[in-house]
Amino acid sequence: MDQFAFSASQFQPSSSSWMPAGFSQLLGFSSIMAMLSSGSYLGDSVKLFFLGTIIETGRRLFKWLIERFQFRLSITARFSEGDPAYDWIILFLTQENVWRRSRDFDVNSKTSSRKFGIKIEGEKTDAEEEDGAEYVPVYEIPQLFSWKGYWVEIKREQSMMQQSSRGSQSGPMMYLTMYTLNMSALKALVDEAKRRYVETSRPNVIIHSADIRYGMPFTWNKVKSKTRRPLSSIILPEGVLNSLVDDLREFIDSEDWYIEAGIPYRRGYILYGPPGTGKSSTIYTLAGELGLEIYTLSLAAPDIDDTILQNAAAQIPKHSILLIEDIDCAFPSREDEEEALKAAQANYLHQKPKRTQVTLSGLLNVLDGVESDEGKFFMATTNYIDRLDPALLRPGRIDRRVQYRLTTKPQSAALFTRFFPESRFGTSIATKKSFSEEPRSEKASLLVDVDSSEPGLDIPALAAQFADGVPEDEFTVAELQGYLLPLKKRPRDAAANVAAWVAGEQAERRGHAARAAERKAKARREKTAGMTVGVGSQHSIILSPVLAAQLSAAIGGEAPQQVWSPTSMQGVSAPNSAAAAQPSHSTEKSGGAGEESNPKVNGVTDNAQSQSEGSA
Ligand SMILES: Nc1ncnc2c1ncn2[C@@H]1O[C@H](COP(=O)(O)OP(=O)(O)OP(=O)(O)O)[C@@H](O)[C@H]1O
């Protein structure tokens, strides 16, 4: 107490110099100062409290200043995953080695999906390089780097984006902060990122496919890259491919014309014909040639509806291709739907077969609407153009139709030459090698060559032999390719054995057609047998189609036309009984074995000139 009283009196004279003594006493200021200087426990606590308050206030002030400073002296850009610009930035960061200070990676096995993995140096074999794991930096901890004299900070975050009918939408976002007031620096960085992306992607075709997950926003997040195919690898009748390339180039270059003429700046193609004739390959090759990215969607997917389709089309950047493969699957004909329903019922499935929720009008809206201009290409493939609604094919929606057919002789020869190019197998190589190497016997010079293939061959003659062995309009390029693949180093065998292969294929097709006819006949019998099986004249029973079929097979065929007495049906116990094993309907013929084997389709033709309308 004494100590306290002493200190207070010591303090009082000085405080009175700037504050009336009565006033300072009223505030209790002198007693607080006395307490603080007393060194007591309470005084220390109060000191600590004031110190903490000062530090916290300072910290907040500093943060506030930094934020203001950052806001005024930096530019922040956001990139959301699924948008092409996000990929530009990711690739840019990989190339700038920003990941070097990072300790945070996603490790994935290498696939054709593009993830912009980085190369981690170490002693690795080539095989490991090719097939090993891929290290993809995560960038979830902010990384600072400098680019052209600017400080740039990068950070990836999972962030909430917006509310939609499909729930709250969230997705990874990349935040790029540049410490500069110069807006054009950001533009330069983004342009540079895009340029590098285009440059890096040039040898590949980039294919985006839809990422549809319940409750998540629609994105084109699944990205793959395919090695670009040269135009010469596509075997079509003379001029078809070049005319498509010219048409697409002209379209890309004539944006101003479209705007001036008031015509929607969009282009639609449909490629149709039997499977394996090169429809998809043509689209991928065109995309590679012109540096276009492909956005592919299957309308047959049950999760996709008109809203998603519209969203998807809207998210596609300018000068890219919206590809819908097998477009007929989305809108099956009424007969097909009935058949699917019957098949489901026959198997006691009470659910309707699942089909797309996309409506024809939804698709037409996408083709006509704002989403479909801005220099986008709409490309579709189908095996059955007749099943498509004429509204879909009308000029202005589909500008060009390209028909694909089974191979002609020139196509077969061209395919052979593609497999066995003159440059590797022709006479010129053999001559060059025989001069450059030690003299050897004729037999030996034929055996040794580049890639241990057969050299010194008359490739045009072998190609002609091969083409002669393949009947026109019977096989697809894909089928011939399947035959040639195992013989890729043996051109002579490929040409010599093709006739035998063709004969084998034809026999197999006849067998297949016979079995198909048999199945059809059986289905017809089941249909009629399923209606009514009479037991005596008074008791007729209705059987399920399957049971009726089993019964009719067991008792010998056309059940509904006949009346079976209960005694005649005795012994019919199971479908696998001896009676069932020997059906008495063997008189039924297979209904023209060759009929269904080969749909008659000829060569590849381009209908563009005759059928294209509404194009520029
Ligand atoms: N005209 C062709 N030129 C070059 N290769 C072809 C051609 N037709 C088919 N192929 C080859 O056959 C395979 C299948 O071709 P593709 O997928 O392009 O056929 P498609 O007509 O699109 O078939 P689907 O209708 O089943 O989708 C590919 O490997 C492709 O290289």
The ligand as an SDF file (V2000), in Angstrom:
LIG
                    3D

 31 33  0  0  0  0  0  0  0  0999 V2000
  -11.5310  -44.3440  -95.5350 N   0  0  0  0  0  0  0  0  0  0  0  0
  -10.6180  -44.6700  -94.6120 C   0  0  0  0  0  0  0  0  0  0  0  0
   -9.3580  -44.2430  -94.7040 N   0  0  0  0  0  0  0  0  0  0  0  0
   -8.4380  -44.5690  -93.7840 C   0  0  0  0  0  0  0  0  0  0  0  0
   -8.6880  -45.3390  -92.7110 N   0  0  0  0  0  0  0  0  0  0  0  0
   -9.9380  -45.8010  -92.5610 C   0  0  0  0  0  0  0  0  0  0  0  0
  -10.9610  -45.4840  -93.4920 C   0  0  0  0  0  0  0  0  0  0  0  0
  -12.0840  -46.0880  -93.0920 N   0  0  0  0  0  0  0  0  0  0  0  0
  -11.8020  -46.7270  -91.9580 C   0  0  0  0  0  0  0  0  0  0  0  0
  -10.5190  -46.5550  -91.6270 N   0  0  0  0  0  0  0  0  0  0  0  0
   -9.8480  -47.1130  -90.4530 C   0  0  0  0  0  0  0  0  0  0  0  0
  -10.7820  -47.9730  -89.8180 O   0  0  0  0  0  0  0  0  0  0  0  0
  -10.9090  -47.6940  -88.4390 C   0  0  0  0  0  0  0  0  0  0  0  0
  -12.3460  -47.2640  -88.1140 C   0  0  0  0  0  0  0  0  0  0  0  0
  -12.6270  -46.0590  -88.8170 O   0  0  0  0  0  0  0  0  0  0  0  0
  -13.6810  -44.9720  -88.3200 P   0  0  0  0  0  0  0  0  0  0  0  0
  -13.8760  -45.0810  -86.8590 O   0  0  0  0  0  0  0  0  0  0  0  0
  -13.2650  -43.6690  -88.8710 O   0  0  0  0  0  0  0  0  0  0  0  0
  -14.9680  -45.4830  -89.0470 O   0  0  0  0  0  0  0  0  0  0  0  0
  -16.4500  -44.9130  -88.9120 P   0  0  0  0  0  0  0  0  0  0  0  0
  -17.0080  -44.8800  -90.2760 O   0  0  0  0  0  0  0  0  0  0  0  0
  -16.4460  -43.6430  -88.1630 O   0  0  0  0  0  0  0  0  0  0  0  0
  -17.1150  -46.0620  -88.0640 O   0  0  0  0  0  0  0  0  0  0  0  0
  -18.3970  -45.9260  -87.0660 P   0  0  0  0  0  0  0  0  0  0  0  0
  -19.5760  -45.6030  -87.8960 O   0  0  0  0  0  0  0  0  0  0  0  0
  -18.4680  -47.2970  -86.4600 O   0  0  0  0  0  0  0  0  0  0  0  0
  -18.0420  -44.8680  -86.0630 O   0  0  0  0  0  0  0  0  0  0  0  0
   -9.8820  -46.6350  -88.1290 C   0  0  0  0  0  0  0  0  0  0  0  0
   -8.7650  -47.2730  -87.5860 O   0  0  0  0  0  0  0  0  0  0  0  0
   -9.5130  -46.0410  -89.4550 C   0  0  0  0  0  0  0  0  0  0  0  0
   -8.1400  -45.7670  -89.4740 O   0  0  0  0  0  0  0  0  0  0  0  0
  1  2  1  0
  2  3  1  0
  2  7  2  0
  3  4  2  0
  4  5  1  0
  5  6  2  0
  6  7  1  0
  6 10  1  0
  7  8  1  0
  8  9  2  0
  9 10  1  0
 10 11  1  0
 11 12  1  0
 11 30  1  0
 12 13  1  0
 13 14  1  0
 13 28  1  0
 14 15  1  0
 15 16  1  0
 16 17  2  0
 16 18  1  0
 16 19  1  0
 19 20  1  0
 20 21  2  0
 20 22  1  0
 20 23  1  0
 23 24  1  0
 24 25  2  0
 24 26  1  0
 24 27  1  0
 28 29  1  0
 28 30  1  0
 30 31  1  0
M  END
$$$$
